[in-house]
């Protein structure tokens, strides 16, 4: 479904990604894990065409997307839930969700999608007229994910969904990610610092360090490696 091949990306001529390659198959949850500053968010911004590549290519469903403008990438079926949620704090829950469906021109489609969203996230239905900025951290993350779902994506990209959330709610967020994958058949690309949780929900994972893929494999195998146990799990 998604193929990233040997991409290089720089910020003001300072390299951030060094020949990064990976792929995501339909129906998978793929996790990219690593410390802060490893380049995880840069990968998602590159896929969304917010950042341009220095080298390499990105293909989605066998079509090159790295030269497309960002709105065309959304039209292709890729939704990006950014780090820090980036909600419109003064707008209501419903207004934030409606903005997520800006590429879907039919009001009927928007209404049908809203009904589906409220089934998935009952708390958002209860908070429809509440301003996004007054929601709890966990509720804001649910709203950010729900806004991404409003474009009816084939691939949902989540950037640090556990950031800024109370520990007791982190498990709930990851259970919701699994449910979206299993029940809604949604393909998910997840980038996270929370290595344990990210690997537990994934079908396949990549370990990123200083802009390079250092290791990849099935999560159960990665969790047994000395590198993961020492560097990320403190074992």
MOZIJO-V184356 format. One record per pair of residues at least 24 apart in sequence whose ideal C-beta (glycine too) atoms are under 7 Angstrom apart, sorted by the first residue. I is the first residue (numbers start at 1). J is the second residue. Records with the same first field share a line. If there is no record, write none. Layout:
I=J  J
//
This chain:
1=25  26  60  61  155  187
2=60  155  189
3=59
4=58
5=56  57
6=55  56
7=46  53  55  56  58
8=53  54  55  56
9=42  46  51  53  54
10=54
15=211
16=42  211
17=42  43  211
18=211  212
20=212  213
21=213
22=206  213
24=155  187  189
26=187
27=185  187
28=187  203  204
29=177  181  188  190  201  202  203
30=189  202  203  204  205
31=190  192  198  199  202  205
32=191  206  208
33=192  195  198  199  205  207  208
34=207  208  209
35=193
36=193
38=208  209  210  211
39=208  211
40=191  208
41=83  159  191
43=191
44=80  157  159  191
47=78  157
48=73  78  80
49=73
71=103
74=103  151
75=103
77=153  154  155
78=153  155  157
79=148  149  151  153  156  157
80=148  157
81=144  145  148  157  158  159
82=159
83=159  160  163
84=163
85=140  141  144
87=132  140  143  144
88=132
89=131  132  133
90=131  133
91=131  132
92=128  129  130  131
93=124  127  128  130  132  143
94=128  129
96=132  143  147
97=146  147  150
99=147
100=147  148  150  151
101=150  151
103=151
104=151  152
113=150  152
117=146  149  150
121=146
137=164  165  166
138=165  166  169  172  173
141=165  173
154=187
155=187  189
156=186  188
157=189
158=188  190
159=191
160=191  192  193
162=192  194  197
170=194  197
174=201
177=201
195=228  232  233
196=233
199=223
//
